[in-house]
Each structure stands twice: as structure tokens, then as C-alpha cells.
Amino acid sequence: MLAVVQRELVERRGWLSNAEFVEDWAVAQTMPGPNVVNLAIMIGDRYFGWRGAAAALAGMLAFPLVLVVALAVLYAQWADRPAVAGALKGMGAVAAGLIAGMALKLGASLRSHPLGWPLCVALTAATVVAMAVLRWPLYAILAVWGGLACVLTWRKLAP
């Protein structure tokens, strides 16, 4: 989903630069609720006020709701077929590839980050270790690594 959103907002429509997208995406991730819906609400509000935010929310939820209900009905009828299980596994691999490709695209914007490329990569690696190896909860990762990154960036930007 992230790859599609980035391609649509940055590359295709040109509504945001890559750096603006990274910043807005970071804010959308910290807000409660689905990240892409949060981003849509922020962009709708930025360009069209509260009406744009409401339209973005309706647009993000109406069609997916109908689609998910229709797919759930279909899945209930076909769930016992091996082809359906194989298709779902294949979709998982595609999703992982899209996320990895998006990480590479967004990584280019880190060259201009005040902390510099090496420190950003080190913080990313520490986050992955905290999540995958140490199994820290998300709030702890945000507090520790996110807080550290914010403080270090603020210190670099302060005169």
C-alpha cells in the first residue's frame, strides 16, 4: 500500500515531494488509525480544509468497505481450495517486495537529512533489532529510537 500511495502522490500527481511525503508519512504513522487514511485526511485538510478531510476519509473508507465485504463472501465459499491458499501466499510475497522497493526509494531522501546517511541507517538497524530480535513493543520503540532521533535532529538544526 505504501508503494502505491508514494507513487500516486509523489511521482504521478506531484502533490508532494519525496521529502514531504516522508515527513507526512511519519506523522501519519504516529497518529491512531490506519496510516494511509491519516495521510489522506492530512492532505485533504491541507488543500481543501475540513471538507477535503471529510471527503478524503469517505473516499478512503467507502469503496474498500464494499470490496472487503464482497471478498469475505467469496472467500467463505472458496476458502477450502488449495489454489486460494497458494494465491494468498503469493500476495504476501508481492507485498513484501513492494515494501522493500519503497524503502529503497525513500532511502534516497535520507541523503539530505540533518543526521546524515550513516546515523539514519544505524537508527533504522537499531529499530529492526528492537522489533524483530528483542520484541520491544511499538510504544517503547517510538519512545526510545524515535525520541533519540528527534532530539539528535533538533540539536543538529538548532543554531
N, C-alpha and C positions, 0 to 999 in steps of 0.2 A: 504494500500500500504506500509506503514511504517513497518508493521509487516512482510510482505513478504520480503522486502528489508533487514531488520535486520537479519531475519532467513537465508536468502541466503548468505549474505556477512560475517556474524559472525559465525553462527552455522554450516551451511552446507559446505561452501567453505573455511572458516577460513582465508579469506583475511585480515580481520580487527579484532582487539579485540573489546570487548564491549565498552571500554573507547574510543578507536579510532573512533568507529562508532558514538558515542555520539558527539565527537568533530567535526568530519566531517559533521555530520548531522546539527549541529548548524551553521556551516559555510554555508552549502548549503541553509539553511533557510534564511540567511541574503542576499544572492545573488538574483538578479532578475531572474524570471523564475520558472518553476516547480522544487520543491526541489529534487525529485528523479533524474531528468535529470541533475541538478547541481552536485549531488553526483556522478553520473555515469561519468560525464566529469572529475571531480576531480580525481577519481580513475583511469580512463583511462589514464589521463595525468601522474599520479604518477608512474604507472607501465610501460607505453608504449610511453610516450611523446605525442606530438601533434597528431600523427597518432592514438594513443589509444583514445585520447579525441574525435577525429572526428568519429572513429568507434563507440564509446560509444554513441555519440549523434545520429548517424544514427540508431544504434540498438534500442535506446530508442524511436525513433520517427516513424520509418518506419512501423513496424507491428501494433502499436496502431492506427496509422492513418488509415490504411486499415480496421482494426477491427471496429473503431468508425464509419466510413462511412458505412460499412455493417450493423451495428446495427441501425444506423439512418434510413436507408432504411427500415429495418424490423420494427422498432418502428413506422414509419409513417404509415405502413399498419395495425398494431395491437394495436395502442395506445388507441382506444376506448373500449377495452376489460377490464373488472374488474380484471381479473386474472393478467394482465400485471401491473396494478396499485398496486395490492397486492404484486406481486413479487418485485417491486421496493421498496416498504416499507420494506419488509423483508431484502433486500440487505442493506438498510440503517442501520437496527439493527445489522446486521453482521459486518458492517464496524465499528460501534461504539464499539462493543465488541472487535474487533481486535485492535483498538486504545487503549482501556483500558488495554488489556493484554500486549501490547507493553510498555505502561507506567510503568506497574509493573515490567517488565523485565529490562527496562533501569534504573528504580529507584535503583536497586541493585548497579549500578556503582557509585551512589552518596555517598556511604559509604566512598569511598576513596577521595572524593572531598575536597579540602582545606578548604572550608567554613563549612563543616560538614553537616550532615543529617538535623538537625533541621532548620538551616538557609536556606538551599536549599528548604525545604518543605514550609517555610514561604514565600520565594520569589515566589514559584510556586502558592501558595494560593493567594498572592497579585496580581499575573498576571491574575489568573482566575477571581478574583473580578473586576480587571480593565477592563477585556474584557466583562464578562457576565453581571455584575451589573452596572458598571459605563459607559460602552460602549465607552471606550477610543479607539482612532484609533491605528492601529498597530504601526505606526511610533512613537507615544508617549509612548507606552508600551515598545518598544525596547529601546528608548532613556532613559526612567526613570528606569525601572527594569533591563533591560539588562546592561545599563551603571553602575547602582549601583552594580550589580553582578560582572561585570568586575573589577570595582575599588576595591571592597572588596577582590576579589580573588587575584588581583595584590598585594594588601597590605599584604595579608597573605603569599604570595610567596616571597615577597621582603625580602632580608636578614636583 
